[in-house]
Amino acid sequence: MWTSRFLRIAVSVGLCAAAAAGCGQGGAGRSAGSGTGPAAASPYAAMPGPSPAWFRAAGGPGGAVRSVEADRLVEPARPAAEPGRPGALAGPPVAGPGAVQGRAGAEPAPEPGSGAAAPRTAYLTFDDGPSGLTPQVLSILRRENIRATFFVTGSGVEQHRELIQQMAAEGHVLGNHTYSHDYRLYRSEAAFMEDVHKLDRALQELTGSATELLRFPGGSNTRLGRAKGSPWMLPRLVKRVREEGYQYFDWNVSSTDAAQAVQPKEEIVGAVLYAAANKNNAIVLMHDARGKITTVEALPEVIRGLRELGFRFEVLHKDSRAVHFLE
């Protein structure tokens, strides 16, 4: 009896260990892809996406990989209750990493009995650029006849003015990722919006038009923004940017390329394909910032894999179906 019980326990433990190993749960430090700073440990840094081999062995569709972005790796403690509000949480609830709230929280199902698969659309988005790596990204996209959406920052715009003009001329869409990408902007509504407007003016000067698309640094529920700014500021900013005519976009597929400074190419490919497998609309987060060479190396395989899953590629527009972490 004890032998049988021991064997059952051993098999159970072995299966759990195999599952953990298959998911690629290894250590990872803080990324330089969405900001700067020394490496820091994180509860989410140890959770990169599965490798392509694991994805194939798992049979494709399944639970989405936990989205990871460097901006959201730091988990600060929730602030104490606001003065004058005993027992109240300091700030609204925060969606967990990879959680989706709002209009894109659920995928529309095909009409019953139609027998037709729902159309699948992938939106490739690149944050924190342009950089010296962006020409390689543009070359791959040109070869694959794909247009993408680039959420650019002020430093990239100022250092790569001709690239910005090239991106616009080739049909890619430019979005606003704030001028400074500084999380201290989350302390002040006025300072945040002035930073957004400053980047809009730069884009207007270079391309002849501003943009109506915006991505918050770290996403609309960024924990680092709450830690360095005000826990009450993000809901106010979400309301303010809408009032000023912007549509903001989070993501529902993370490449995990910001989980560490240099994420292995295989992890990037596997994370995207696994997370996209059960979606009809995939907004894919990647980075074309300085140092993200493995993102460039992974891009052709990501495109090929998404096509094999039945996706077509589009750019984001103001009326595109948005993913919102925070409404």
Secondary structure, 3 states (H helix, E strand, C coil): CHHHHHHHHHHHHHHHHHHHHHCCCCCCCCCCCCCCCCCCCCCCCCCCCCCHHHHHHHCCCCCCCCCCCHHHCCCCCCCCCCCCCCCCCCCCCCCCCCCCECCCCCCCCCCCCCCCCCCEEEEEEEEEECCCCHHHHHHHHHHHCCCCEEEECHHHHHHCHHHHHHHHHCCCEEEECCCCCCHHHHHCHHHHHHHHHHHHHHHHHHHCCCCCEECCCCCCCCHHHHHHCCCCHHHHHHHHHHHCCCEECCCCEECCCCCCCCCCHHHHHHHHHHHHCCCCEEEEEEECCCCCHHHHHHHHHHHHHHHHCCEEECCCCCCCCCCECCC
